[in-house]
Amino acid sequence: MSIKQVKIRAEDVTIGMYVSCLDRPWSQTPFPIQGLLVKSPKEISALRNYCDFVFIDVTKGASPIGTVVTDAYSAKSGQGKKIISSLTKAQAGITEKSDVTPIEVKRNVYTEVVPLSSEVAHAEKALLQLRGQFTLAAKQIAKGRDFDYQLLKDAVADMVNSVVRCPDAFTWLLRLRLKDQHTHDHSMRAALWAVQFARYIGMPKGDMSVLCLGTLLKDIGKVKLPNGLLRKKRRTPEENKEYQQFVEYGVEMLRASKNVEPRVISVVRYHCERFDGSGFPEGIMGGKIPLLARIAGIATTYDAISNPQESEDPVAPSRAVSLLYNMRDKKFQDDLIVQFIQSIGLYPTGTLVELTTGDVGVVVEQHADSRLTPKVAVFNQKKAKASGEYILLDLKDEKQSREALMSSGVAKARSVSKLAIARDLELSGYDVDIPAVTTIFMKNASKVLDSALAGDQEVVETSPKKFGMFTNLKDRFRI
């Protein structure tokens, strides 16, 4: 089955058409981040208000071919007129990539979800175990030694199981980690995004583990590159060619270990290839890139956008989504990008957001069926610093959330027409004590974790290995 899309003007959309893409991120419209089967004049009106043109998937809805309206302009008069013509598929702008199979999304494969408060302790244990095994394996591979591949696989299996039970728990912990070696943190975050996406589309656990291992090990070849080359942001063409060799180095190192499955090595080998053939090391394109490598490439790119290296501030999630969205059908397969964005949502756990009331808070948990209305921990900055007061809102229940804010003295909660997230925020420029919110929320999850998050020196000093990742959140969110 091939992907068939028609680019048409928004004013030409009719009921029965399936809108697969917009000319802007879905987050900038009243529609959720997903395709839209047009069912009413109201939806058509909204599309016209927000978009100049859209993309129609003719395999999922009505086709406009044969009655495509285009604008033609007279060179002499400069005036435009509408022309209705019968066009071929190529003229209508249909994109066909016959070598690419659309991603199969299996709904309701992983339906049992435990509460975040119940899973966070298990997720913390899995995270620490995975980080320890990954760090050890990376050091041993770099020295050309054999490493315990089975232990790493077991740690990956624990991560996969945790993400399957509760996608938010691992995200929460990893987003609030201390920032140390960028490559290790980047690889673990990218693996998390990849596994979350795999869960969303209903991928079997065995394939999830292969994807996770490949994404974790994708940058292992960088240990053979000079540090100066790795840290350099602007490389000459010669330097860039040298840098790109890390992929081949990684493949060679993993093959030498003899225990790593070929499918894992395949992810490492092809994760830098791009849909339009602009990637490396082979420059292959489209469906010739293995599916798991395509997913790893998207996850890697999203994390790189969200967490730039060194002193640069990460961009807000909606900005990262917008940048990623613009790469569809160029760097990455169109439907993979759309589904990936749906899987992570506009406001991933740990995102700093501003409500329509002007209050600022942190997303602490999402609803799988309503990602635009997550649970948000909102607090009064002055009171929180002194007494730890906060308000935990479930935006899915707008009435209850509005009442909670009003009872806490937020007068504007009464007047706003809709209580919702107005926007997500960059992690700089806002006087918000993220650790305070984190501490408050974690009280619902674990008293031990709460002590660590609060900076209890006695606890931290007696158990530095267990709580090290929580002892300096202010550095992670320096503002």
Salt bridges, closest charged atoms under 4 A:
GLU11 OE2 - ARG9 NH2 3.60
GLU11 OE2 - LYS82 NZ 3.22
ASP12 OD2 - ARG9 NE 3.36
ASP23 OD1 - ARG24 NE 2.84
ASP71 OD2 - ARG9 NH1 3.00
GLU119 OE1 - ARG165 NE 2.85
ASP180 OD2 - ARG131 NH2 2.75
ASP180 OD1 - ARG177 NH2 3.42
ASP185 OD1 - ARG131 NH1 3.66
ASP185 OD1 - ARG177 NH2 2.97
ASP207 OD1 - ARG263 NH2 3.01
ASP219 OD2 - HIS186 NE2 3.97
ASP219 OD2 - LYS218 NZ 2.59
ASP219 OD1 - LYS222 NZ 3.70
GLU239 OE2 - LYS232 NZ 2.80
GLU261 OE2 - LYS153 NZ 2.97
GLU282 OE2 - ARG269 NH2 2.68
ASP303 OD2 - HIS186 ND1 2.74
ASP303 OD1 - ARG189 NE 2.67
GLU312 OE2 - LYS233 NZ 2.95
ASP329 OD1 - LYS97 NZ 3.48
GLU354 OE1 - ARG423 NH2 2.81
GLU365 OE1 - LYS375 NZ 3.76
ASP369 OD2 - LYS396 NZ 3.03
ASP394 OD1 - HIS367 NE2 2.76
GLU398 OE2 - ARG402 NH2 2.85
GLU398 OE1 - LYS418 NZ 3.57
ASP475 OD1 - ARG478 NH2 2.99
